[in-house]
Amino acid sequence: TALQQLRRFDEARVQLEKALALRERYWGHDHWEVAQSLGDLAALSHEAGWAKEEEHFRRAEYEVREKVQPETHPAVARTARVLGGLLCDRGRREEGQRMLNEALRLGRVATVDSQELAEWSTSLALCTRPLGSEGRP
């Protein structure tokens, strides 16, 4: 959003939460538009450095997408991939690996292009390699 570009994260969050509330009121919680709003809030949280909120919104987005969109839809796979990477980055490697494996499975079902799948495989490989001296994969 324009507010995000201006780095006015708190104001942007208020607007995105209003959009989410409107979408939930209109379509109910289990709708792909609601998942989109949750993803927008996750992206804002990532940019603002709000780690706890980012994970909360990304998980909620994935749960809604998993319910309402077929596993052949690329958005389900992409959301699983982002969540898996986030978990790996936070040191929750086992959970992140499971999610990245699921993203790869869903990506193949959804016919995500091979270059993108290769990038996801690289993310999984980085998440599974032994921790280095900095404590990161």
C-alpha positions as CSV (number, residue, x, y, z in Angstrom):
1,T,0.0,0.0,0.0
2,A,1.0,3.6,-0.2
3,L,1.3,3.8,3.5
4,Q,3.7,0.9,3.5
5,Q,5.8,2.7,0.9
6,L,5.9,5.6,3.3
7,R,6.9,3.2,6.1
8,R,3.8,4.2,8.0
9,F,3.2,0.6,9.1
10,D,0.8,1.2,12.0
11,E,-1.5,3.2,9.7
12,A,-1.2,0.6,7.0
13,R,-2.1,-2.1,9.5
14,V,-5.3,-0.3,10.5
15,Q,-6.4,0.0,6.9
16,L,-5.6,-3.7,6.1
17,E,-7.4,-4.8,9.2
18,K,-10.5,-2.8,8.1
19,A,-10.3,-4.5,4.7
20,L,-10.1,-7.9,6.3
21,A,-13.1,-7.1,8.6
22,L,-15.1,-6.0,5.6
23,R,-14.2,-9.1,3.6
24,E,-15.1,-11.4,6.5
25,R,-18.4,-9.6,7.0
26,Y,-19.3,-9.9,3.3
27,W,-18.0,-13.4,2.5
28,G,-17.5,-15.0,5.9
29,H,-14.1,-16.2,7.2
30,D,-13.6,-19.1,4.7
31,H,-13.1,-17.2,1.4
32,W,-10.1,-16.7,-0.8
33,E,-10.5,-12.9,-0.5
34,V,-10.1,-13.2,3.2
35,A,-7.0,-15.3,2.6
36,Q,-5.7,-12.5,0.4
37,S,-6.2,-9.9,3.2
38,L,-4.5,-12.2,5.7
39,G,-1.6,-12.5,3.2
40,D,-1.4,-8.7,2.9
41,L,-1.2,-8.4,6.7
42,A,1.5,-11.0,6.7
43,A,3.5,-9.1,4.1
44,L,3.1,-5.9,6.0
45,S,4.2,-7.6,9.2
46,H,7.3,-9.0,7.5
47,E,8.2,-5.6,6.1
48,A,7.6,-3.9,9.5
49,G,9.6,-6.6,11.4
50,W,6.7,-7.9,13.4
51,A,7.8,-11.6,13.4
52,K,5.0,-13.0,15.7
53,E,2.3,-11.2,13.7
54,E,3.8,-12.3,10.4
55,E,3.6,-16.0,11.4
56,H,0.1,-15.6,12.8
57,F,-1.3,-14.0,9.6
58,R,0.7,-16.4,7.3
59,R,-0.7,-19.5,9.1
60,A,-4.2,-18.1,9.0
61,E,-3.8,-17.4,5.3
62,Y,-2.6,-20.9,4.6
63,E,-5.5,-22.5,6.7
64,V,-8.1,-20.5,4.7
65,R,-6.5,-21.2,1.3
66,E,-6.3,-24.9,2.2
67,K,-10.0,-25.0,3.0
68,V,-11.4,-23.0,0.2
69,Q,-9.1,-23.4,-2.8
70,P,-8.3,-26.7,-4.5
71,E,-4.9,-28.1,-4.0
72,T,-4.4,-27.5,-7.7
73,H,-4.4,-23.7,-7.1
74,P,-0.9,-22.3,-7.1
75,A,-1.8,-19.8,-4.3
76,V,-2.1,-22.8,-1.9
77,A,1.4,-24.0,-2.8
78,R,3.0,-20.6,-2.7
79,T,1.5,-19.8,0.7
80,A,2.8,-23.1,2.0
81,R,6.3,-22.3,0.6
82,V,6.4,-18.8,2.2
83,L,5.2,-20.3,5.6
84,G,7.8,-23.0,5.3
85,G,10.6,-20.6,4.6
86,L,9.5,-18.4,7.5
87,L,9.6,-21.3,9.9
88,C,13.0,-22.3,8.7
89,D,14.3,-18.7,9.1
90,R,12.9,-18.7,12.7
91,G,14.9,-21.9,13.5
92,R,11.9,-24.2,13.5
93,R,13.5,-26.3,10.9
94,E,11.6,-29.6,11.3
95,E,8.2,-27.8,10.9
96,G,9.6,-25.7,8.1
97,Q,10.9,-28.7,6.2
98,R,7.5,-30.4,6.5
99,M,5.8,-27.3,5.1
100,L,8.3,-26.9,2.3
101,N,7.9,-30.6,1.3
102,E,4.1,-30.0,1.3
103,A,4.7,-26.8,-0.9
104,L,6.7,-28.9,-3.4
105,R,4.0,-31.5,-3.5
106,L,1.3,-28.9,-4.0
107,G,3.4,-27.1,-6.5
108,R,3.7,-30.2,-8.7
109,V,-0.1,-30.8,-8.4
110,A,-0.8,-27.2,-9.2
111,T,1.7,-27.3,-12.1
112,V,3.8,-24.4,-10.8
113,D,6.6,-23.8,-13.3
114,S,9.8,-25.8,-12.9
115,Q,12.1,-22.8,-12.3
116,E,9.9,-21.8,-9.3
117,L,9.9,-25.4,-8.0
118,A,13.7,-25.5,-8.3
119,E,13.9,-22.4,-6.1
120,W,11.6,-24.1,-3.6
121,S,13.8,-27.2,-3.6
122,T,16.8,-24.9,-2.9
123,S,14.9,-23.4,0.1
124,L,14.3,-26.9,1.4
125,A,17.9,-27.9,0.9
126,L,19.1,-24.8,2.8
127,C,16.6,-25.6,5.6
128,T,17.9,-29.2,5.9
129,R,21.6,-28.6,5.9
130,P,23.5,-28.6,9.2
131,L,23.6,-25.4,11.1
132,G,26.7,-23.2,10.5
133,S,28.8,-21.3,12.9
134,E,26.3,-18.4,12.8
135,G,23.4,-20.6,13.9
136,R,21.7,-20.4,10.5
137,P,21.4,-23.1,7.9
